Amino acid sequence: AQSVTQPDIHITVSEGASLELRCNYSYGATPYLFWYVQSPGQGLQLLLKYFSGDTLVQGIKGFEAEFKRSQSSFNLRKPSVHWSDAAEYFCAVGAMYSGGGADGLTFGKGTHLIIQP
Amino acid sequence: ETGVTQSPTHLIKTRGQQVTLRCSSQSGHNTVSWYQQALGQGPQFIFQYYREEENGRGNFPPRFSGLQFPNYSSELNVNALELDDSALYLCASSLGQLANYGYTFGSGTRLTVV
């Protein structure tokens, strides 16, 4: 079974500083990887996804993530954060549909990003 | 294109009651999945419907059931509500049953069981 670990429950970053949110996954084959953002009381918005190919993927709002198979990681980065980036960030892994039943996405517990002025 | 819409946005129910939550999928999407997000946690997969049939289920008891209609909208039904069922319920739609299609999430229904 797949699993996702987001080691940082909270991260505080000054506005304009760079950001890296960590994500480690466990999955037997090549995973499908996602980063979602959630503002308070809202649903999930997709930031970016990785399925195959170039291991550095670009997303919306200036975010990027790098897939490192050797480290089982898919860390999210942004060179300069804005106050509007304050939110909850979730990393998720999806399994290839095997015909035996869909497993949906497995999410980490999330990282709460706080932006200091 | 319209996104995923869920109704109602908030709901309060009493323990033991039954509840139905509704989801309209994004235009062109034939797959709907449901997630439960408890406070301070990541979403957990409940089940997925593809072309009106359940084709995947997470670790949830049978009192969680669903339907998908010919227009690909969906319902989540929960019977015999328990206090621990209090959560944000998220619906997600997709172009197909494969994870690589990606998922578009709605804003959720906040269910409170008292």
Chai-1 contact restraints between the chains, C-beta under 6 A:
chainA,res_idxA,chainB,res_idxB,connection_type,confidence,min_distance_angstrom,max_distance_angstrom,comment,restraint_id
A,Y32,B,A99,contact,1.0,0.0,6.0,A-B,restraint_1
A,Y32,B,N100,contact,1.0,0.0,6.0,A-B,restraint_2
A,Q42,B,S107,contact,1.0,0.0,6.0,A-B,restraint_3
A,G43,B,L90,contact,1.0,0.0,6.0,A-B,restraint_4
A,G43,B,F105,contact,1.0,0.0,6.0,A-B,restraint_5
A,G43,B,G106,contact,1.0,0.0,6.0,A-B,restraint_6
A,G43,B,S107,contact,1.0,0.0,6.0,A-B,restraint_7
A,G43,B,G108,contact,1.0,0.0,6.0,A-B,restraint_8
A,L44,B,F105,contact,1.0,0.0,6.0,A-B,restraint_9
A,K49,B,G102,contact,1.0,0.0,6.0,A-B,restraint_10
A,F51,B,N100,contact,1.0,0.0,6.0,A-B,restraint_11
A,F90,B,G42,contact,1.0,0.0,6.0,A-B,restraint_12
A,G94,B,A99,contact,1.0,0.0,6.0,A-B,restraint_13
A,Y97,B,Q97,contact,1.0,0.0,6.0,A-B,restraint_14
A,Y97,B,L98,contact,1.0,0.0,6.0,A-B,restraint_15
A,G101,B,G56,contact,1.0,0.0,6.0,A-B,restraint_16
A,A102,B,Q48,contact,1.0,0.0,6.0,A-B,restraint_17
A,A102,B,N55,contact,1.0,0.0,6.0,A-B,restraint_18
A,A102,B,G56,contact,1.0,0.0,6.0,A-B,restraint_19
A,A102,B,Q97,contact,1.0,0.0,6.0,A-B,restraint_20
A,D103,B,G56,contact,1.0,0.0,6.0,A-B,restraint_21
A,G104,B,S33,contact,1.0,0.0,6.0,A-B,restraint_22
A,G104,B,F45,contact,1.0,0.0,6.0,A-B,restraint_23
A,G104,B,Q48,contact,1.0,0.0,6.0,A-B,restraint_24
A,F107,B,G42,contact,1.0,0.0,6.0,A-B,restraint_25
A,F107,B,P43,contact,1.0,0.0,6.0,A-B,restraint_26
A,G108,B,G42,contact,1.0,0.0,6.0,A-B,restraint_27
A,K109,B,Q41,contact,1.0,0.0,6.0,A-B,restraint_28
A,K109,B,G42,contact,1.0,0.0,6.0,A-B,restraint_29
A,G110,B,G42,contact,1.0,0.0,6.0,A-B,restraint_30
